[in-house]
Amino acid sequence: MSEDGQIPIRSYRLCFALQRRIHHIDRWRIPVPYGLPLVGIAYAAGTLVAILMLARLPLLGPVIGVVHPALRLVVAPCLAAALLTRIEVDGRRAHAHLAAVARSRAAPQWVAGFRRIAGPGASYLDDIEFAPDMQGARLRAAVIEGPCELTVRYPARMKVRGARLKLTQTGDSALWQARTIRVAKRGRVVVR
């Protein structure tokens, strides 16, 4: 603060960065330019809690215990807080960016029709429907292996031999009500 009561501003960016900061503790002024951000205190506290929790683990506890207590309990949290308050990725603070990365990792990587799907190279044969096109009403010759569910909309003759079903179309006019055939896991339908 100058003698005429004005505060010199070294950067206008700081004027528009709305952050809660601590400038004084009672009568003692904190010797950090522009005060101490509350987010930094939260980062330091979180780092200290993480270090204390990691020190209780069976394998990491002895390794962390070797480090001097001043380094472990004071310097490391302060250093982590200083680094994390400086990090801004796409205008977001470090904790918001880490939360976004965690949400991205937990979300499905491949989506189709707002549903999770397998990645490239996966087999999608369970979701394929076979039907004649608009030009004709004839069933196409095919061999279909289960498990699946077939909808037959034209008259057909069916012969069952073990796990094999032979399906032969007998007419071209559509049925009033379609028939559904469920094929077991090792079943096979032969359409002629």
N, C-alpha and C positions, 0 to 999 in steps of 0.2 A: 504494500500500500504506500502510495507516495504522500508527500506532505500536504497536498491539497485535497486528500481524501479519495482519490481515484485509484482503482485497482488496475494495474497493467495486465493486459491479456496478451499472452504470447501466441495464442492460436485460437481462432474462432471455432474450430472444430470442437474444442473443449466446452465452449458455451452451449452448444447444441447437443452434446453427449449427456443425456440425463441419467446420471448415476448418483446413487446415494453415497456420500463420502463423509468420513470423519476427519475434521480438521483440528479439533481441540479435545483433550481429555481434561476436564476441569479447567485449570489455568495453563496447563502445559500444551504448547502447540506441537503437533506431530511434525517432525522434520522431513516430511515427504512433500514434494511439490504437488499442489492441487489436492492434498489430503489423501487419506487411505480409503480405497473403495470397499464397501461392505461385501461385495462379491469376492474380493480378494481374501477377506477374513473368512468367508464361508469356504473358499477353496483351501485355505490353510487348515481350517478345522477338519474338513473332509479328508485331506491328505494325512493329517495326524491320526485320525480314527482308522484310516486304511493301514497305516504303518503299525499301529497298535494291534489291529486284528491280524495282520500278516505275521507279526512277531509271535503270535500264539499258535501258529501252525507248526506241525511237527518237523517238517523239512526246512522251512524258511526261517523259523524262529531262531535257531542257533546262528544262522548266517547273518540275520539282521542284528542279533545281539552282539556281534563282534564290532559293529560300527559304534563309535563313541556316542554317548547319549545326547550330547549337545548337537552333533550333526544329525542324528536320527530324529530328535524331538523338536528341534528349533530350526536348524538351517534347511533341512529337506522340506518341511511344510512351507517355510517362507519362500524358498526358491520355486517350489511348485506353484504357489499362489502368484508370485511375480510373473512366471511364464504363462500361466493360464489366463491371467487378466490381460496380457498382451495379445493373446491369440484371438483373432476374429476371422472366421471363415464365412464368406458370403454375407458379411454383416451380422453374423450371429456370434454370441459368446461361446466359449469353449464347452460349457455344459449343454447348451442348446444344440451345438453341432454334434457332440457325442451322443445325445439322445436321438437325433435324427439318423445318425449312422447305425445305432442299435435298432431303430425301427425299420430301417432299410434292410438290414441283415435278417431280421425276423420275418419280413414280408416275403411273399412268394416272388421268385425271380422271373418266372415265366407265367403270364396271365393271358387267357383267351376267354372272352365272354364273361369277364369279371370273376373267373374261377382260376384256381391254381392248376397249372398243367405241368407235365414233365418237359424237360428241355429238348433241344434239337437232337434228333437221332432216336428218340423214344418211339415206341409203337403205339399207335392210336386205333388199332383194329377193333377195340371194344366199342368205339363210338360211331362206327360206320353203319349207315342204313343203306340197304340195297332195295331199289324199287325200279320198276320199268319207267321209261320216260313217257312224255305225253304223246309220242307218235304211235305207240302200240301198247297193248295190254297183255303181252306175252311175258311170262317169267323167263329170265335169262338162265342159261345153264350155269350151274355153280356148285361148288362143294364148300359148305359152311361148317366150321368146327366150333363146338361150344366151349365155354358157356355163352349163350346168347338167347335173345328172345326175338322171334320172327312174327311178323304180322302178315297174314295171307288174306288178300282182298278179292281173289278170284277163285272159282271152284277148282279144286285139285284133289287128286287121289293120293292117299298116303299109305305106304307099306312100311311096317316096322320090322327090322331084323336086328335084334340085340340092341346095340347102341347106335344103330344106323337107321335113318329115316329116309325113304325114297319118296320124293314129292314130284308128281306129274300133273301139269295143268290140264283140266278137262273142258274148260269153256272160256269164252272171252267176255262175257257180261259180268260186271262186278257183283259181288255178294251184297245182300242187304246189310249184313253185319259181319265185319271182319273177324277172323279167327286168329288167336294168338297161340303160338307154339313156343314152349320153353325147352331149350336144348341143354342137357346136362353138361358138366365139365368136359367129359371125354366123348360126348355125343357128336354125331356127324349127320348133316343133312345134305342129301344129294338132290339137286333140282335138275330135272330133265325137261 
